[in-house]
């Protein structure tokens, strides 16, 4: 199935502009269920109700409020919120370029592809230059009344744009609790290194599937045919006594598996 553009704009690098199309690089495959009435098997609707009386609140009487302290709200109208929207724009402004290892993984949020929208020569020349210099650009743009900051990088000859989380959302490793107890022994570290070496391999995307979704869809398919399959219970694994015994057991199992293969 051909990719479908969800937004159009211009990639702005100083005085140079390259027309682009934005495509989603991921698709949501979450299993979603309809909420039905148990008696008539009809879809039911959700309504806003007053919690004390249970009376339904009409749509025209519903307001948005931000709680600044328990029981005290600041009411915001639709006009208030519209006035706070960023100024519309079709430009993806690149403010600077960084080495690709400067932004750590927890900052990345959602990936998009940027494809050419007419001027292919400039587009592919820029994508190749970005890849060869091992750089990514910091991008600023407005899309659907929301301002974004993102990272622009080259991928297999094309451009990818990742939305970045803001500073208030990212937790630094420095905020984590420092390790307690004894330090690992040299033997444990060497065994862990050996285990990592035994597990070395290549990344194959086909190996990573949503097993829960597959089980749910298989179950639904069988139930739709009038069968009620039974699912095997998942048994929790028992915790082992020490790190070196865990590592030793894993290493021995991997060695046996490789000899058998």
N, C-alpha and C positions, 0 to 999 in steps of 0.2 A: 504494500500500500504506500503510495507516494506521500511524502511529508506535506503538511498543509501549513502555510504561514499564518501566524496569529497576530502579527503586528508588523508595520513597516516604519522605517525611519532612515536616518542618515548617520553614519559613523563619522564623527568630527575629530580630526587630528590637526589642531591649530587652524590653518586656513583651508585645509583639504577636507573634502566631504565625499564619502563613499556611500551610495544608497544600498541599504541592506533590508533583508526580510528576517524576521525572528520566528524560529520554530522551537517548539518544546522538544527537549532531548530525552524526556522520560514520560511515561504514561501511567496513570493510576490504575492498578488492577485489583484494588481492594474489593472483596466480596461485600455487596450491599444488600440488605434485606428490606422488604416492604413491611410496614406495620399494619397488621390486619385485625379485624374484629373476629373474635374466636367463634362466634355463632354463625355469621353470614359470610365469612371469608372475604369481606370487603375492606378496601383501604380505609384507614381512619386518619383524621386530620388532627393536628395539634392546635390548641387554642390557648391564649393568654388568659389567666384567671387571677382574681384577687385571692390571695392565700387564706385569709380569714373566713370570708363568706363563700368562696368557691364560685362567685359570679364571674361570667366571662367579661373581659374588658374589650370594648370595641377598638378596632384598629386606629381610628381617629383620636382616641384618648391615650394612646401609648406614646410615651416620651422616653428619650435616652438621657440617662443621668450617670454621672461619675461620682462615686462615693468618696468623699474627702475625709470623713470620719464616720464612725458608726451611726447610721440613721440620718446622716446629713449628705445631700447630693447637690451637685451643680448640674442643672438641666441644660442640655444642648439641643437646639433646634436643628432641622435640616439646613436652614439658611446659615446658621453658625458653622456647621461642618463644611458646607460648600465653600464658605469664605476662607477656610483654612487649607483647602486643596492647593497643591503646587500649581504653578503656571503651566498650562499645557505646552508640550514641545515634542518634536519628532527627531530631536538630536540626541545621539549617544556621545557625550563629550568625554574624550580621553584626556585626563589631567596629567598623568605621569606614567612612566614605565618602571617596573621593578623586576628583579631576578625572580624566576618562577618558584624559588624555594622560600621567599620572604613571607608569604601568606600561608599560615598553617591550616590544616584541614578543618578545624572546627569553625572557621569563618565562612566556609562555602555553604550555600543553602540550596539553590535550585539551578540546574544547568539548562541552557538554551543553545541552539545552533543559530549562528548568524550566516545567512546565505546571501549571495550577490543579488541585487535588484536592478540589473541593467549594465552597470560598468564592471564587467567581469575582470578586465585586465588589471585595473587598480586594486580590485578586491584580492585577487590571487597573488599579486605582487606583494601586497602588504601582509597577507597570511604567511607567505614564504619567508619574508624578512623577519616577522615576529618569531617564527619557529627557529630560524637559523641563529638569531641573537639570544635565544632562550630567555625571552622576556614576556611579561604579561602587563597589560595596561589596566589602570584604575579608571573605571567608567562611571559616569553619572547620567541618569536619564529619568524621564517621567513617562509612565505608562499606566493608562486607566486610572488617572487621578491619584497616583502614588509615586513618590520619588524613590529611586533605587540607587544603590551603590553596588558596583559589581567588578569582577575581574575578567578581562578579555584575554584569551590565549588561543594559540593555534593548535589544531588537532587534525592530523591526517589530511593536511592541505586546506582545511576549512577553519573558520573562526568559531570559537565557543565563548559564550557569555554566561558567567556564573553570578547570580545575586549573592551578595555578602551580608551576613548578619551585622547588626550594629553592635557597638562596644558594650552596651548594657545587657546584651544577650549572651555574650561569650564569657565563659568561666575559664580563668587562667589556671594552669597547673600549679601555680604558686599558691592558689587558694585551697588546694587539697591538703588533707591531713598528712603530715610527714610520716614516713614509715617508722614503725615501732618494733621493738624486739631485737633479736640478734641479726646481724648481717649474714647473708648467705655465705656458705663456705666455698672455697675454691673448687672443691669436688662437685658441689651442686651447680655452680656456674658452668663448669666444664661439661657436666652431663646435660645441662640445658642447651649449651651450644651444640653438643653432639646430636641431641634430639632435633634441634632446628635444622641441622644439616641433613638429617635423614628425611625430614619432611619437605625439603626444598623441591619446588616444582614450577610449573607454568600456570598462569592464570587463564582459565577457560570459562568464559561467561556462561556457556551452556551447562556447566556443573552447578550453577547457583539458581535455584528455583524456589518459588514460594510453595513449600510443601504443604503448609496448612491450607492454602487456597486450592491446591490440587485435590487434597483429601475432601474438602468441603464440596467441591464441584462433582467429584466422583460419587460422593454420598448422595447429593441432590439428584444426580442422574439415575442412580439405582432406585431411589425412592420414587422418582417420577414414573418409573416402570412398575411400581407396585411392590417393590421389595424393600425390606427394612434391614439393611446390613448392620452387622455389629462391628464396632471399632475396638481394636485391642487397646487395653489400658496402657498408658505410658508409665513405666516404673522409674522412680527417682534413683539416681546412682548414689551409692554409699561413699561417704568421705573416707579417704585413706589417712594413715597416721602421719606420714612425713613426706617432705618434698622429694628427698632422694629416692625413697621407695616408689613414689609415683613416676619419677623420671626413669628409673631403672626398669620398671614394668613396661612403660611405653616404648623404651628403646628396644627391649627384648621382643616385644610384639611386632614392632616394625621390622626388625631383622629377620624374624621368622617369616613374615609376610613376603619380604623381598627374596628370601631363599626359595620359598614355595613358588613364587612367580618365575 
